[in-house]
Amino acid sequence: MAMNTITPTSGIDLLVRQGIEHFREKTDHEKDGDGSTPASPRSRRSRARNTDYSCFQRNSGEHSSTAEPRSWLLELPNELQYMIAIYLNFGDMQRLRRTCHHFHYLLNPEFIRAHFGGVLARQLVSHCRSCLERPGRHSLVLLAPRTSTSGTDGQPSSKCFQCAIQSHDLRVGTTVTLANMRSTWVCRWCGWPIGGIAGPPSWANEQFHVACYDRYYRVLWMFLCLGFVQFSVGVAAAALSLIYYRRELLVFAPAIASFALLWMCMAFLAFRGNRVRTYHWVGILELVIVGLWVPPIYAVVKGIEAGNAERSAMAALGFYGINVLFRLLNFIGNIALMYEYDMTKHYVPQLPLKRRLLNMLMAGLIYWTYPQCVEQRYPPDYN
């Protein structure tokens, strides 16, 4: 018996022979498309070792005085490579297919389907389609079937939580089906599915993790405290204008108008609900308030330069400036909310440092403006 042949005496031998024939037909078809004569299996293996199919040689056209590292696995006949591959599990076999063209065509979809047989569907939903890890079915998101070249045509597959988040497959406020056929919510705070390695749901709200709801609760308290400070600064600025600058129209009229618009912003904040989006209207009001405080600041500064540097003028200028700063931050935050900025981006793993800092800054602006937006419903209503 020749060294490169296997007598089909068992199911494994038949499986190996089927894979070999498919690999030879594939390479013969590629050579026919080039217009050249078919090459022998030995020459094809030689090319696989030395040129295109090697996963260790970086550039076959470059010659060096030192010996290039070689793969001893590629030196073996195809039959022995098949016999070694049948001892691999599904994840390792898919990793081997991703190393080079040789194993991508050698371990073809027909070989994978014939080797795993009836357990192929279970293997597909038990491994992540992207990273091929196996964290457990409770930590895998079930995906719809798709056409691929890995022997999984028409079969459902899964993705681990990390890969699903990195590929933006999840959306907050929706439910996903896990590989264990259970449905769970996508956390509204961090964007990770609830359950599995990410942690259990909160007893107060099933759409949050326990730790995420605790953070949300603390942010709400901070928002209420800062909101009280903003409202107090606005009232104090209007009161100082009323007491000390009642006769100066350039200060008194804009201050009263901005105080009235402040109450309109509070009304939008209290009655907007979880579905109606009023960020564009509130953003316009905040910008108008910023513009209204420019004439009073100009008039007070001119008075101070003219020698009227009393304590009341300094206090009024300080409250005016703080009020403008608060309103400017509110305007930027409402713009970010209007464009539906995804605050869960800073929880995406393996982000560059600049992106992480930028996302944290944008999330901070939104939490400053309106943290209750994490509970908003979809689709939005802008009317």
C-alpha positions as CSV (number, residue, x, y, z in Angstrom):
1,M,0.0,0.0,0.0
2,A,1.3,3.5,-0.9
3,M,2.3,5.8,1.9
4,N,-0.2,8.5,0.9
5,T,-3.3,6.3,0.7
6,I,-5.6,4.9,3.4
7,T,-7.7,1.9,2.9
8,P,-11.3,2.8,3.8
9,T,-11.9,0.2,6.5
10,S,-13.7,2.4,9.1
11,G,-15.9,5.5,9.3
12,I,-12.9,7.7,10.1
13,D,-11.1,6.4,7.0
14,L,-14.1,7.2,4.8
15,L,-14.3,10.6,6.3
16,V,-10.6,11.3,5.6
17,R,-10.8,10.0,2.1
18,Q,-13.9,12.3,1.5
19,G,-12.0,15.3,2.7
20,I,-8.9,14.5,0.6
21,E,-11.0,14.1,-2.6
22,H,-12.7,17.4,-1.9
23,F,-9.4,19.2,-1.4
24,R,-8.0,17.7,-4.6
25,E,-11.1,18.8,-6.6
26,K,-10.8,22.3,-5.1
27,T,-7.1,22.7,-6.1
28,D,-7.7,21.1,-9.5
29,H,-10.6,23.6,-10.1
30,E,-8.3,26.5,-9.2
31,K,-5.6,25.4,-11.6
32,D,-8.1,24.9,-14.4
33,G,-9.2,28.4,-13.9
34,D,-5.7,29.6,-14.4
35,G,-5.3,27.8,-17.7
36,S,-2.4,25.6,-16.6
37,T,-2.1,21.9,-16.3
38,P,-3.3,20.1,-13.1
39,A,-0.5,19.4,-10.7
40,S,0.1,16.3,-8.7
41,P,-1.0,16.0,-5.0
42,R,2.7,15.9,-4.0
43,S,3.4,19.2,-5.9
44,R,0.3,20.8,-4.4
45,R,1.5,19.9,-0.9
46,S,4.9,21.3,-1.7
47,R,3.4,24.6,-2.8
48,A,1.3,24.6,0.4
49,R,4.4,24.2,2.5
50,N,6.6,26.6,0.6
51,T,4.4,29.5,-0.7
52,D,0.8,30.5,-0.3
53,Y,-0.5,28.0,2.2
54,S,2.2,28.3,4.8
55,C,1.1,30.1,8.0
56,F,4.7,30.6,9.2
57,Q,6.5,32.2,6.3
58,R,5.9,35.9,6.0
59,N,7.2,36.4,2.5
60,S,8.1,33.5,0.3
61,G,9.9,35.8,-2.2
62,E,12.4,37.0,0.4
63,H,15.5,34.9,1.0
64,S,17.5,35.1,4.2
65,S,20.7,33.5,5.3
66,T,19.0,32.2,8.4
67,A,16.5,29.3,8.2
68,E,12.9,30.3,8.2
69,P,10.7,28.6,10.9
70,R,8.6,25.9,9.3
71,S,5.5,24.1,10.3
72,W,6.2,20.3,10.8
73,L,2.4,19.8,10.6
74,L,2.4,21.0,7.0
75,E,5.3,18.6,6.2
76,L,2.9,15.6,6.9
77,P,0.8,14.1,4.1
78,N,-2.8,15.3,3.9
79,E,-4.1,12.0,5.2
80,L,-2.2,12.3,8.4
81,Q,-3.3,15.9,8.8
82,Y,-6.9,14.7,8.6
83,M,-6.3,12.0,11.1
84,I,-4.8,14.6,13.5
85,A,-7.6,17.1,12.9
86,I,-10.3,14.6,13.9
87,Y,-9.1,14.7,17.5
88,L,-9.7,18.5,17.7
89,N,-12.8,19.9,19.2
90,F,-15.0,22.3,17.2
91,G,-13.3,25.5,18.5
92,D,-9.8,24.3,17.9
93,M,-10.7,23.1,14.4
94,Q,-12.1,26.5,13.5
95,R,-9.0,28.2,14.9
96,L,-6.9,25.9,12.7
97,R,-8.9,26.8,9.7
98,R,-8.2,30.5,10.3
99,T,-4.4,30.1,10.4
100,C,-3.8,29.7,6.6
101,H,-5.3,28.9,3.3
102,H,-4.1,25.3,3.3
103,F,-6.1,24.3,6.4
104,H,-9.0,26.6,5.3
105,Y,-9.5,24.4,2.2
106,L,-8.3,21.1,3.8
107,L,-10.9,21.2,6.7
108,N,-13.7,22.1,4.4
109,P,-17.4,22.5,5.4
110,E,-18.3,19.0,4.1
111,F,-15.5,17.6,6.4
112,I,-16.8,19.5,9.4
113,R,-20.4,18.5,8.9
114,A,-19.5,14.8,8.3
115,H,-17.1,14.8,11.3
116,F,-19.5,16.3,13.9
117,G,-22.7,15.0,12.5
118,G,-25.7,15.5,14.7
119,V,-23.8,17.4,17.4
120,L,-22.8,20.2,15.0
121,A,-25.8,22.4,15.9
122,R,-25.0,22.0,19.6
123,Q,-21.3,22.9,19.0
124,L,-22.3,26.0,17.0
125,V,-24.5,27.5,19.8
126,S,-21.9,26.6,22.5
127,H,-19.0,28.5,20.9
128,C,-18.7,32.2,20.1
129,R,-18.8,32.8,16.4
130,S,-16.1,35.5,16.5
131,C,-13.6,34.5,19.2
132,L,-14.5,30.8,19.4
133,E,-14.5,30.8,23.2
134,R,-16.9,28.6,25.2
135,P,-18.0,30.6,28.2
136,G,-21.2,28.7,28.7
137,R,-24.6,28.9,27.1
138,H,-25.9,31.3,29.7
139,S,-23.2,33.8,28.5
140,L,-23.8,33.5,24.8
141,V,-26.3,35.5,22.6
142,L,-28.1,33.4,20.1
143,L,-27.9,34.7,16.5
144,A,-30.0,34.0,13.4
145,P,-28.7,31.5,10.8
146,R,-26.4,32.9,8.1
147,T,-24.5,31.6,5.1
148,S,-20.8,31.0,5.8
149,T,-17.8,28.9,4.7
150,S,-17.3,27.1,8.0
151,G,-19.8,24.4,7.5
152,T,-22.6,26.2,9.3
153,D,-24.9,27.1,6.5
154,G,-28.5,27.4,7.7
155,Q,-27.5,26.7,11.3
156,P,-28.0,29.1,14.3
157,S,-24.8,30.4,16.0
158,S,-23.9,32.4,19.1
159,K,-21.7,35.2,20.2
160,C,-20.3,35.9,23.6
161,F,-21.3,39.1,25.4
162,Q,-18.0,40.8,24.7
163,C,-18.0,40.1,20.9
164,A,-21.7,41.0,20.6
165,I,-21.0,44.4,22.2
166,Q,-17.9,45.1,20.2
167,S,-19.9,44.4,16.9
168,H,-22.8,46.6,18.1
169,D,-25.3,43.7,17.9
170,L,-27.2,44.8,21.1
171,R,-29.5,47.7,21.9
172,V,-30.6,48.9,25.3
173,G,-34.2,48.5,26.2
174,T,-34.6,45.3,24.2
175,T,-34.5,41.6,25.0
176,V,-32.2,39.0,23.5
177,T,-32.3,35.2,23.4
178,L,-29.4,33.4,25.0
179,A,-27.9,30.1,23.9
180,N,-29.7,28.3,26.7
181,M,-33.0,29.5,25.1
182,R,-33.8,32.0,27.8
183,S,-34.7,35.6,27.2
184,T,-33.0,38.5,29.0
185,W,-32.8,42.3,28.9
186,V,-29.9,44.4,27.7
187,C,-28.9,46.5,30.7
188,R,-29.9,50.1,30.2
189,W,-26.9,51.4,32.0
190,C,-23.9,49.4,30.6
191,G,-25.4,47.8,27.5
192,W,-24.4,44.2,28.5
193,P,-27.0,41.4,28.6
194,I,-28.2,40.7,32.1
195,G,-27.3,37.3,33.5
196,G,-24.3,34.9,32.9
197,I,-20.9,36.4,33.5
198,A,-22.4,40.0,33.5
199,G,-24.3,39.4,36.8
200,P,-28.0,39.0,37.9
201,P,-30.8,41.6,37.4
202,S,-31.6,44.2,40.1
203,W,-34.6,43.5,42.3
204,A,-35.8,47.1,41.8
205,N,-35.7,47.0,38.0
206,E,-35.2,43.9,35.9
207,Q,-33.6,46.0,33.1
208,F,-30.5,46.8,35.1
209,H,-27.7,44.8,36.7
210,V,-27.5,45.1,40.5
211,A,-24.3,47.2,40.4
212,C,-25.6,49.3,37.5
213,Y,-28.8,50.2,39.2
214,D,-26.9,51.2,42.3
215,R,-24.8,53.6,40.2
216,Y,-27.9,54.9,38.5
217,Y,-29.5,55.5,41.8
218,R,-26.5,57.5,43.0
219,V,-26.4,59.5,39.8
220,L,-30.1,60.4,40.2
221,W,-29.4,61.8,43.7
222,M,-26.5,63.8,42.5
223,F,-28.6,65.1,39.6
224,L,-31.3,66.2,42.1
225,C,-28.7,68.0,44.2
226,L,-27.1,69.7,41.3
227,G,-30.5,70.6,39.9
228,F,-31.4,72.3,43.1
229,V,-28.1,74.2,43.0
230,Q,-28.8,75.3,39.4
231,F,-32.3,76.5,40.3
232,S,-30.9,78.4,43.3
233,V,-28.3,80.1,41.3
234,G,-30.9,81.2,38.7
235,V,-33.2,82.5,41.4
236,A,-30.3,84.3,43.1
237,A,-29.2,86.0,39.9
238,A,-32.7,87.2,39.2
239,A,-33.1,88.4,42.8
240,L,-29.8,90.4,42.6
241,S,-31.0,92.0,39.4
242,L,-34.3,92.9,40.9
243,I,-32.8,94.4,44.0
244,Y,-29.7,96.3,42.7
245,Y,-30.4,96.8,39.0
246,R,-34.1,97.5,38.8
247,R,-33.5,100.8,37.1
248,E,-31.0,99.5,34.5
249,L,-33.0,98.1,31.7
250,L,-30.0,96.3,30.1
251,V,-29.7,94.1,33.3
252,F,-33.2,93.9,34.7
253,A,-35.2,92.9,31.6
254,P,-33.0,90.1,30.4
255,A,-32.8,88.7,34.0
256,I,-36.6,88.6,34.3
257,A,-37.0,87.0,30.9
258,S,-34.3,84.3,31.7
259,F,-36.0,83.6,35.0
260,A,-39.3,83.0,33.2
261,L,-37.6,80.7,30.7
262,L,-36.0,78.8,33.6
263,W,-39.5,77.8,34.8
264,M,-40.3,76.6,31.3
265,C,-37.2,74.3,31.3
266,M,-38.3,72.9,34.6
267,A,-41.8,72.2,33.2
268,F,-40.2,70.3,30.3
269,L,-38.1,68.4,32.7
270,A,-41.0,67.4,34.9
271,F,-43.6,66.4,32.3
272,R,-41.6,65.0,29.3
273,G,-42.1,61.3,30.2
274,N,-40.1,58.4,28.9
275,R,-41.2,58.4,25.3
276,V,-41.6,62.0,24.2
277,R,-38.3,63.6,23.3
278,T,-38.2,67.4,24.0
279,Y,-34.4,67.7,24.0
280,H,-34.4,70.0,20.9
281,W,-36.9,72.4,22.6
282,V,-35.1,72.5,25.9
283,G,-31.8,73.0,24.0
284,I,-33.2,76.0,22.3
285,L,-34.5,77.5,25.6
286,E,-31.1,76.9,27.2
287,L,-29.3,78.7,24.4
288,V,-31.7,81.6,24.6
289,I,-31.1,81.9,28.3
290,V,-27.3,82.0,27.7
291,G,-27.8,84.8,25.2
292,L,-30.1,86.7,27.6
293,W,-27.4,86.8,30.3
294,V,-24.8,88.4,27.9
295,P,-26.2,92.0,28.2
296,P,-26.3,91.9,32.1
297,I,-22.8,90.7,32.3
298,Y,-21.6,93.4,29.9
299,A,-23.4,96.1,31.8
300,V,-22.1,95.0,35.2
301,V,-18.5,94.7,33.9
302,K,-18.8,98.2,32.4
303,G,-20.0,99.5,35.8
304,I,-17.1,97.8,37.6
305,E,-14.6,99.4,35.2
306,A,-16.2,102.8,35.8
307,G,-15.4,102.5,39.5
308,N,-18.6,100.8,40.8
309,A,-16.8,97.8,42.3
310,E,-19.2,97.2,45.2
311,R,-19.8,93.8,46.7
312,S,-23.3,93.7,45.2
313,A,-21.8,94.1,41.7
314,M,-19.2,91.5,42.3
315,A,-21.8,89.0,43.7
316,A,-24.1,89.7,40.7
317,L,-21.3,89.2,38.2
318,G,-20.3,85.9,39.9
319,F,-23.9,84.5,39.9
320,Y,-24.4,85.6,36.3
321,G,-21.3,83.8,35.2
322,I,-22.1,80.6,37.1
323,N,-25.6,80.7,35.6
324,V,-24.2,81.0,32.1
325,L,-21.8,78.1,32.6
326,F,-24.6,75.9,33.9
327,R,-26.9,76.8,31.0
328,L,-24.1,76.2,28.5
329,L,-23.5,72.7,29.9
330,N,-27.2,72.0,29.7
331,F,-27.3,73.1,26.1
332,I,-24.4,70.8,25.1
333,G,-26.0,67.9,27.0
334,N,-29.3,68.4,25.2
335,I,-27.6,68.4,21.9
336,A,-26.0,65.0,22.7
337,L,-29.4,63.7,23.9
338,M,-31.1,65.0,20.7
339,Y,-28.7,62.9,18.6
340,E,-29.3,59.8,20.7
341,Y,-25.7,59.5,21.8
342,D,-25.1,55.9,23.1
343,M,-23.8,56.3,26.7
344,T,-22.9,52.6,26.9
345,K,-19.9,53.1,24.6
346,H,-17.5,53.6,27.5
347,Y,-18.4,50.1,28.6
348,V,-17.2,48.5,25.3
349,P,-14.1,46.5,26.0
350,Q,-10.7,47.1,24.4
351,L,-11.4,50.7,23.5
352,P,-8.4,53.1,23.0
353,L,-7.7,55.5,25.9
354,K,-8.8,58.6,23.9
355,R,-12.1,57.0,22.9
356,R,-12.7,55.9,26.5
357,L,-12.1,59.4,27.9
358,L,-14.3,61.0,25.2
359,N,-17.1,58.6,25.9
360,M,-16.9,59.2,29.6
361,L,-17.0,63.0,29.0
362,M,-20.1,62.7,26.9
363,A,-21.8,60.4,29.3
364,G,-21.0,62.8,32.1
365,L,-22.6,65.7,30.2
366,I,-25.7,63.6,29.6
367,Y,-25.9,62.6,33.3
368,W,-25.5,66.2,34.2
369,T,-28.4,67.2,31.9
370,Y,-30.9,64.4,32.2
371,P,-29.8,61.0,33.6
372,Q,-33.4,59.6,33.4
373,C,-32.8,59.2,29.7
374,V,-31.5,55.7,30.4
375,E,-35.1,54.7,31.1
376,Q,-36.5,56.2,27.9
377,R,-38.6,54.0,25.6
378,Y,-38.2,53.3,21.9
379,P,-39.1,54.3,19.3
380,P,-38.9,57.9,20.3
381,D,-41.6,60.5,19.8
382,Y,-40.5,64.0,18.9
383,N,-44.0,65.5,18.6
